[in-house]
Amino acid sequence: MADKVTTRVVVAGAAEVLEAYRRRVNALLDAEYPGEYRELHTPGRLEYELRTPDGAPFPPFVTVSGDFPELVVALAWTRARRGARGSATVQAGKLVEQAQRAAAPGGSLAIQASAGADGTLEFALATRLRADGSWIGYAVTAAQHAFVLVRADGAAQVLSASDGVAPEWAERWRIGTGAGAEDGTAAAYAELDPREPIDATLLEELDQLANEFADSWIWFAAAPEAETAIERHRYGLYGLAVNEANLRAERLRGAMTRTAQGYAFESLDASARPVAALILRHWLAAAGPG
């Protein structure tokens, strides 16, 4: 069986140069690579997510970068079955830096999810303990999503969150030791300006976690029609509401428990439960209804 590879490619630069680079790369991808790819571009930045049956699709990005030496191309990949991951930086058609590592430690994901009676995703979280004692996670609602990091700072807990899957921390909560600290309600909040880049190694772990969770639990309405046709059919069949982010129908109606309010699932142990509660209390409250 081929080892499925997920690759994330980020390129930053001037808009006109990026558009020219994108046209060339897309032509090569369409002609040479049978796997799926998504374009998640924002102003001043190209971002690709590719899934190929075997081998990371580096050649188009490397080849085209030779004609655009001002652009730095950052690539990160994971091999699902082997649990390996790596990264590379390319400029002017040449490899500048490369690293390869075993998969991040931490075992299986701890998951909490809830949805309304019509299937609308209220909150879903996948989290994992790191070797340094901090917790990383990916949090999703029907309209918003974010990478999250919870770490201890003395007697306080610090929660950091990104804006979507951007590679930088956008906001932070410090849950201190004063009034309300015992139940996690006391928090000093800051919107980070400037935003803080996420460490490259940590970002790879967050990407891997988010992809692992989404592959099994989440589908996005913005994904190509061919990728979501089955989920859309099932949602229509069951009379469920389609939103920007959605729980996979087989999870919603299979793994989750019916409640008076809708659907619920939890696989949190005693150590993960307070972490999930902290994220739910602070990030979800800030994310709001969409």
N, C-alpha and C positions, 0 to 999 in steps of 0.2 A: 504493500500500500504506500502511495506517495505521502511524503511528510509535508503537510500543508504549512505554508509559510505566510505569516502576516508581516507586511513591511509598511513602515510609515516614513514618508519623505517630506521634509520641510525645506523650502527655499525662500529666502527673503531678498528684497531688492527693489529697484525702481519699477513702477507699474508697467511701462512700455517694454522693458527688458524681460520682465516676468511673463508677459503675454506672449512674446516671441518664443521664449523658452518653452512655455506650456504647449503651444501649437506643435512644435517639433517633437516634444516628448510624447504627446498624445497620439500623434501619427505613428510613432514607433510602437507604442503600447498596443494600439488597435491592430497593427499589422503582425506583431510578433508574439504577444503574450495572451494565452487563453484564459487566464484568471480574471477575477473581478477587480475593479478598482473604483474608488470613490474619490471625488474631488471636493475638498472642504476648504476652499480658498477664501481668504479675507484680503482687504486692501493692503498691498505691500508685502504679501506673503502667499506662497503656494503651499498647499498641504495635500498630500495624497495618502490614501490608505489602500493597500493592495493585498489581495489574497490569491496566491498562486499555488498550484498543486505540488510543485517541487522546485526549490531554489528561489532565492531572492531576485527580483527583477531589476538588478542594478544597471545593466548595460545601457538602456535608453537614457537614464539620468546622467550617467557618466559620460557617454558619448556626446550628448548635446551640450553638456557643460563646457566642453572644449571650445565651443564657439561663443561662450558667455563667461569669460574668465573673471568677471566682477562678481559673479554669483557664488555663494557658498551653499553647497547641497549637503544637508544632514540626513542620513538614513539610519533607521533602527529596525531590526527584524527579530521575530521570534519563530521558532519551530515548535509547533504544537505538540507533536508526539514525543520528540526528543527532549523537550523542556529546555532547549538552548536558546540563547539570545545574543545579539551583538549589535554593534553600531559602526558607522563609518562616516567620515567627512570627506567630501570631494570638492575640488576647485580646479578650474581650467582643465578638466578631463583627467585629473590625476588624484590618486588617493592620498589624502593628507594625514588621516588618522584612522585607525581601525581597532576595535576591541571585541572580544568574544568572551562570554561568561556563561556559567550554568544558570539555570532558571533561579529566580528569586526564592529563598527559603520561605517557609511559613505554612505549608500544607494547604488544605482545601479552604475555600472561601466561606466566611460566615455571612449569612444572607438574611435580610429582613425585607419583606415586601407587603404592601397593602394596596387594594384597589377598591373603587366604588362598585355599586351594584351593576353599573353599565360597563364595567371593565376599565374605567378611567384610572390610570396609574396615579396614586396619591403619593407614594414614596417607595423607593426601592434602594437598598444599600447592599453592596458587597464590600467586605472589609477583611483585612489580613494583618496579622501581627508580624512586624519586622524583627530582625535579630537585635536591633538596638533598643527594643522595647516600645517603639512608636507603632501606631496603627495607620495603615494607608487604606483608602477606600475610593469607591466610585458611587456617587449618590445621584439619583434620577427622580424627577417628577414628570408628569405629562408634558410639561413645557420647558423644563430646565434640567441641566445636569452639571456635575462638577467633580473634579478630583478633590479628595479631602485627605488631610493629615492631622492626626491627633498625637501630641507628644507631651510628656511631663516637663515642667519647668519649675523645679523646686516643688512646692506644695500645690502649685497651680497646674491646670491643664490648658494647653494651647491648641486651638482648632484653626487650621488654615484651609482655605477653599479657593479653587480656581474659578474662572468665568468660562463655563463650558469646558472644553478640553484644551484650552490655551495653555502653553507651557510656562505659566507664571502664576504665582499666588496673587489673588485679587482682593481678598478680605481675610480678616483674622479676628478671632475671639480669644480672650484670655479669661478663663474661668478661675477666679481667685479663691482666697481663703476667708473672705469677709462674710457679711450677712448674705444668706442664700447660697453659700458655696457648697454646703453639704448635699443639697439636692440638685446642684448644677444650674441654678437659676441666675446666679450673679455672674455677670460677664461684662468685660470691657471690650467694646467692638471698635474696629478700625478698618476703613476702606483704604487699601494700600496705594499710595501715590508717592513715588512711582511703584509700579507692581514689581514683585520680586521673581526673577527667573527661578524655575524649579531645577534643582540639581539634575544633571543629565542621567545619572544612574537611577535616581529616584523616579524621574520621568518615565524611564523605560519600564520600571516596575509598575507604575500607575497605568501606563498604556497596556501592559500585558494583563493586569487585573481587569481593567475595563473591557478589553476585548474578550477575555474569557467569560466574564459575566454576561456581556451583551450577546455573545454567540449562543448562549444557552437560555437567556431570560428576556432579552429586550429586542424589539424591532422598531425602526424609525420610519415615519411616514415619508421623510425626504429621500430615503433610499430609492434606487431605481425600481421601476414597476415590476420588472422581472424578478427581483429579489424579494418583493413583498406580496406577490400575487396570492400565494397560499394563505398568508396571514390575513390579508384583506378579505379573501373568500370566507375564511373561518369566522372572522369578526362579523361579516354580514350574515352568515348562517346563524350565529348565536345572538345576533342583535346587540353587539357591543359597539361602543363609541370609539372611533379612531381619532387619536391625538398625535402630537408631534412625536412623542415617545410612548411606546405601548408594551405591555407584557405579552410574551408569546402565548398564543391561545392554549397550547398544550400545557403550559405551566399554570395559566390562569384557571383552567377547568380541570386540571389533573393534580398538580402538586399542591395547590393552594386550598385552604379550608374555607368553606362558605360561612359567613358571619351575618349578623343582622344588618350590618352596614355594607357588606360586599364580599371581599375575598382577603385572606391574610395568609402569610407564610413566615416562619422563623426557624433558622438553624443556628442561632446564637448560643454560645456557651456562656458560662458565668463571667469570663473575662471580657468577652466581646459585647455583652449586653449593655454595660454602662457606657461604652464607647458609642454604640449605636444610639443610645438614648441622648447622649450629648449632641451628636450630629443632628438627630431629629429635632431636638429642642431649639438649637441655634441656627443651623444652616437652613432647615426647612422653614422656620419662621421667617427668616430673611428672604428666602426664595419666593414665598407667598404663593398665591394661586396661579401665577403665570403672568 
